[in-house]
Amino acid sequence: MMKTNVVNLNSANLNIIGLNGYVHKGNIDSDGYIKFKDPVVAQICATKWGDGVGLTKEQAAAVTSLGSTFNQNTEITSFEELRYFTKLYEIPNSAFKGCSSLRKVILPDSVYRLNSNAFNSSGLEYINLYNIREAYSNILSDCPNLRIEIRMPNLQYFGNNSSGDMSGQFGSSGITKITDLGKITVISRYFANKSKVTQVILPEEVTYIKEAAFSGCTDLSDINIHQAITRIDGSAFANCNIKADINLPNLTSIGTNAFLKTPSRKVISLGAITSLPNGVFSGSLIEEINLPETLISIGANVLTNCKNLRQIEIPVNVTEIGQATFQNCENLEKVVLQPLTPPTLGSYNHSGNQARWYVPDESLSDYQAATNWSAFASRIKGISELQTT
């Protein structure tokens, strides 16, 4: 007997794959009408685009816009038959917003754009996104039942119609994995503070992480902050659960509180930045940090409460160290300074630690007498003493 191979396409497979073009056979009745799973959707479609009795595939294929037909409709539960609306190229602003009972939608292959709030505050559990090229703000925010893995390999633009920015693209959704965002180059505030996302795979084309992009995503532990990134704005990864080493050899700019309270242990490279702004690594678990030779300014609270940090070297071009940069770094043992001229130093840098500060021998007396340095002059030593210990 000949054996045949059978592939089962269950709902879990479809949720992960995001399979487009999946069609239920036998979904047309004897009169040529589409069989809708949801009678409310059936009646709406028959009335608006059909003959009042039903809707044929041909009639569905002639529809070019949904308008606001379904907006805030709390009765509809399923619209899998949307796949027959093959002349649609977009889902309008707020088209299914507030459809709290809506669980499943299958988009036609022709739809490539999701406009702002398209499915915001809906009850969605499944939607296929494979062909989406453009997605605007809050398309899937406040969708707590949505737990699919987001794969949008054709995505070219993610943003707001007017400003190119957004807040909370997936905020308050049940989505935990974002594994394909196509070819986008900029990451904005897709996730906001309420996101449950645990894993994000950034496209290799991404070079810019905007302000607060992942801020407050306390479950986020797996993300590839890859080496092509050149700019990270303020609070981009603040309060995330990122444990991987930070290695950004092409970085040219980093913002305030960018890695605030993250559990990363090692900073391998910060590229060619010239400034570390306030609070960048404050409260993190950093044990080792390598500062670039291009660095000129270190802001306030940059390493405050980094209790695992034991030593650090300050590059030769640094002219400023802000207030409390090393405050409460309780295990800090030594700070090695290369600048010949003492950098201006904010207060409290010697508070909460017992570190010794090693400076160029020829500048020892200058450091010990300088403003705020003099407060812990007994702990300032010449670099030659470091070399002999």
C-alpha positions in Angstrom: 0.0 0.0 0.0 1.3 3.4 -0.9 1.9 5.7 2.0 1.1 9.4 1.8 2.5 12.2 3.8 0.0 14.4 5.6 0.7 17.8 7.0 -1.7 19.1 9.6 -2.2 22.9 9.6 -3.6 23.5 13.1 -4.3 26.9 14.6 -1.0 27.0 16.4 0.8 26.5 13.0 -1.2 29.3 11.5 -0.5 31.7 14.3 3.2 31.2 14.1 3.5 31.1 10.3 1.0 33.8 9.6 -0.1 31.8 6.5 -1.7 33.9 3.8 -4.1 32.6 1.3 -5.4 29.9 3.5 -8.9 29.2 2.2 -11.6 26.9 3.7 -13.0 24.7 0.9 -16.8 24.6 0.6 -17.2 28.1 1.9 -19.7 29.0 -0.8 -23.3 27.9 -0.5 -25.6 26.6 -3.3 -26.8 30.1 -4.2 -23.2 31.3 -4.7 -23.1 33.3 -1.4 -20.1 33.3 0.9 -20.8 31.3 4.1 -19.9 33.7 7.0 -19.1 32.1 10.3 -20.4 35.2 12.1 -24.1 36.0 11.3 -23.7 39.7 12.3 -20.8 40.1 9.8 -22.9 38.2 7.2 -25.8 40.6 7.6 -23.6 43.7 7.5 -21.8 42.5 4.3 -25.0 41.5 2.6 -26.7 44.8 3.3 -23.8 47.1 2.5 -22.1 45.3 -0.4 -24.4 42.4 -1.5 -28.0 42.1 -2.5 -29.5 42.2 1.0 -29.6 38.4 1.2 -26.0 37.5 0.9 -22.6 38.4 -0.6 -20.9 36.6 -3.4 -17.1 36.2 -4.0 -17.4 38.5 -7.0 -19.2 41.2 -4.9 -16.7 40.9 -2.2 -13.8 41.2 -4.7 -15.3 44.5 -5.9 -15.1 46.3 -2.6 -12.3 48.8 -2.4 -12.8 50.3 1.1 -14.3 49.1 4.4 -14.6 52.6 5.7 -15.9 52.7 9.3 -18.5 50.0 8.8 -17.2 47.8 11.7 -15.8 50.5 14.0 -16.8 50.0 17.7 -19.0 47.0 16.8 -18.9 44.8 19.9 -21.0 42.0 18.5 -18.9 40.7 15.7 -16.7 37.7 16.6 -15.0 36.5 13.4 -14.2 37.9 9.9 -12.2 35.1 8.3 -14.1 35.8 5.0 -12.3 39.2 4.7 -9.8 37.2 2.6 -12.3 37.4 -0.3 -12.2 41.2 -0.4 -9.3 41.1 -2.8 -9.4 44.7 -4.1 -8.7 46.1 -0.6 -5.1 47.4 -0.2 -5.5 48.9 3.3 -7.4 48.6 6.5 -8.6 52.2 7.3 -8.0 54.2 10.5 -9.8 52.6 13.4 -11.6 50.2 11.1 -12.0 47.5 13.8 -11.2 49.7 16.8 -13.3 48.7 19.9 -14.5 45.4 18.4 -14.0 43.8 21.7 -15.6 40.4 20.7 -13.7 40.0 17.4 -11.3 37.1 17.7 -10.1 36.2 14.2 -9.4 38.1 11.0 -7.9 36.8 7.8 -6.7 39.6 5.5 -6.6 39.2 1.8 -3.1 39.1 0.1 -3.9 42.4 -1.5 -3.8 44.3 1.9 -0.4 45.9 2.5 -1.2 48.8 4.7 -2.7 48.9 8.3 -3.6 52.5 9.2 -3.6 53.9 12.7 -5.7 52.1 15.4 -6.9 49.6 12.8 -7.5 46.9 15.4 -6.9 48.9 18.6 -8.8 47.7 21.6 -10.2 44.7 19.8 -10.4 41.1 21.1 -8.2 39.7 18.4 -6.5 36.3 19.0 -5.3 35.8 15.4 -4.5 38.0 12.3 -2.2 37.2 9.4 0.4 39.9 8.8 2.8 38.4 6.2 2.1 40.8 3.3 2.0 44.0 5.4 4.4 46.6 4.1 3.2 49.7 6.0 1.8 49.8 9.5 0.9 53.0 11.4 0.4 53.9 15.0 -1.3 51.6 17.6 -2.5 49.1 15.1 -2.6 46.3 17.6 -2.4 48.1 20.9 -4.7 47.2 23.8 -5.4 43.7 22.3 -4.8 41.6 25.4 -5.9 38.3 23.7 -3.4 38.6 20.9 -0.6 36.1 21.6 0.7 35.3 18.1 4.3 35.6 17.1 4.7 38.8 15.0 6.4 38.1 11.6 6.2 40.9 9.0 8.9 40.0 6.6 7.7 42.5 4.0 7.5 45.5 6.4 9.1 48.7 5.1 7.5 51.3 7.3 6.4 51.4 10.8 5.2 54.8 12.1 2.6 57.5 12.3 0.9 59.1 9.3 2.1 62.6 10.1 5.3 62.5 12.3 6.8 59.1 11.7 6.7 58.4 15.4 4.3 56.6 17.7 3.6 55.4 21.2 2.6 51.9 22.0 2.3 50.0 18.7 1.9 46.8 20.7 1.3 48.2 24.1 -1.1 46.3 26.4 -1.3 43.4 23.9 -0.6 39.8 24.7 2.2 39.6 22.1 5.5 38.2 23.5 7.6 37.6 20.4 8.5 39.9 17.6 10.8 37.9 15.3 10.6 39.6 11.9 10.1 43.4 11.2 11.2 43.3 7.6 13.6 46.0 6.4 12.8 48.9 8.7 15.8 51.0 9.8 14.4 52.9 12.8 12.7 51.5 16.0 10.2 53.9 17.6 8.0 53.4 20.7 6.2 50.3 19.4 6.1 48.6 22.8 5.5 51.3 25.4 5.5 50.5 29.1 2.7 48.0 29.1 4.1 45.5 26.5 4.5 41.9 27.5 7.1 41.3 24.9 10.0 38.9 25.9 11.8 38.5 22.6 12.6 40.9 19.8 14.8 40.2 16.8 15.8 43.5 15.2 16.4 43.7 11.5 20.1 44.0 10.6 19.1 47.2 8.8 18.2 49.0 12.1 20.6 51.7 12.9 18.6 54.0 15.2 16.6 53.2 18.4 14.4 56.1 19.3 13.6 57.5 22.7 11.9 55.1 25.2 11.5 52.5 22.4 11.5 49.6 24.9 11.3 51.6 28.1 9.5 49.7 30.9 9.3 46.4 29.0 10.3 44.6 32.1 9.8 41.1 30.6 12.1 41.8 27.6 15.2 39.7 28.1 16.1 38.6 24.6 16.9 41.2 22.0 19.8 41.5 19.5 21.2 44.9 20.1 23.5 44.4 17.1 26.7 46.1 16.0 25.2 48.1 13.1 23.3 50.4 15.5 24.7 54.0 15.5 22.2 55.9 17.7 20.3 55.0 20.9 18.1 57.8 22.3 17.2 58.4 26.0 15.5 55.6 28.0 15.5 53.3 25.0 16.1 50.2 27.1 15.4 51.6 30.6 14.1 49.0 33.1 14.3 46.2 30.6 15.6 42.7 31.6 18.5 42.6 29.0 21.4 40.4 30.2 23.5 40.3 27.0 26.8 42.1 26.8 26.6 45.6 25.2 28.8 45.7 22.1 28.2 48.7 19.9 31.3 49.5 17.9 29.5 51.8 15.5 27.7 53.9 18.1 28.0 57.7 17.7 25.3 58.9 20.2 23.6 57.6 23.3 20.9 59.3 25.3 20.0 59.9 29.0 19.1 56.8 31.0 19.4 54.6 27.9 20.3 51.4 29.9 18.9 52.5 33.3 18.6 49.5 35.7 19.3 46.8 33.1 21.1 43.6 34.2 23.8 43.6 31.5 27.1 42.7 33.1 29.6 43.9 30.5 30.0 46.9 28.2 32.4 45.9 25.5 32.3 48.9 23.2 30.5 52.2 22.9 31.9 53.1 19.5 33.0 56.6 19.0 30.7 58.5 21.4 32.0 61.8 22.9 29.5 62.1 25.7 27.9 59.8 28.3 24.8 61.7 29.3 23.1 61.5 32.7 22.1 58.2 34.2 23.0 56.0 31.2 23.9 52.9 33.2 22.6 54.0 36.6 21.5 51.1 38.8 22.6 48.4 36.3 24.5 45.2 37.1 27.6 46.2 35.1 30.8 44.6 36.3 33.1 45.8 33.4 32.9 48.8 31.1 35.2 50.0 28.4 35.0 53.7 27.6 36.1 54.9 24.1 39.1 57.2 23.6 36.8 59.7 21.9 35.0 60.3 25.2 35.1 63.9 26.4 32.2 64.3 28.9 30.7 61.9 31.5 27.4 63.2 32.9 25.8 62.9 36.3 24.7 59.6 37.8 26.1 57.6 34.8 27.1 54.7 37.1 25.3 55.5 40.3 24.4 52.4 42.3 26.3 50.0 40.0 27.2 47.8 42.9 29.0 45.2 40.8 31.5 47.6 39.2 35.1 47.0 40.6 37.3 49.2 38.4 37.1 51.6 35.5 39.6 53.6 33.3 38.8 57.2 32.3 40.2 58.0 28.8 42.7 60.8 28.3 40.4 63.3 26.6 37.8 63.4 29.4 37.3 66.9 30.7 34.2 66.5 32.8 32.8 64.0 35.3 29.3 64.8 36.5 27.8 64.6 40.0 27.4 61.3 41.7 28.7 59.3 38.7 30.3 56.7 41.1 28.1 57.3 44.1 27.1 54.0 45.9 29.3 51.9 43.7 30.1 50.0 46.9 32.5 47.5 45.4 34.4 49.9 43.3 38.1 49.4 44.1 40.0 51.6 41.6 39.4 54.4 39.1 42.3 54.9 36.7 42.4 58.4 35.1 44.5 59.2 32.0 43.8 63.0 31.7 46.8 65.1 32.6 44.6 68.0 33.7 42.0 67.1 36.3 38.5 66.9 34.8 35.9 69.1 36.5 34.3 66.8 39.0 30.8 66.9 40.5 30.2 66.3 44.1 29.4 62.9 45.8 31.7 60.8 43.5 33.6 59.5 46.5 30.4 58.8 48.5 29.4 55.2 49.0 32.6 53.7 47.7 36.1 53.2 49.0 37.9 53.3 45.6 41.4 54.6 45.1 41.8 57.0 42.3 45.0 56.6 40.2 46.2 59.6 38.2 49.3 60.6 36.2 52.2 61.0 38.6 53.1 64.4 37.3 49.5 65.6 38.0 49.1 64.1 41.4 49.2 67.4 43.4 46.9 69.1 40.9 44.3 66.4 41.3 44.6 66.4 45.1 44.0 70.2 45.2 41.3 70.5 42.6 37.7 71.4 43.5 35.8 68.4 44.8 38.9 66.2 44.3 40.4 67.6 47.5 37.5 66.1 49.5 39.1 62.6 49.1 42.7 63.6 48.4 44.0 60.8 50.6 42.6 58.3 48.2 44.2 59.8 45.1 47.4 58.1 44.2 50.0 58.2 41.4 49.6 55.7 38.6 53.1 54.4 39.4 51.7 53.0 42.7 49.1 51.1 40.7 51.8 49.5 38.6 53.6 48.3 41.7 50.6 46.7 43.4 
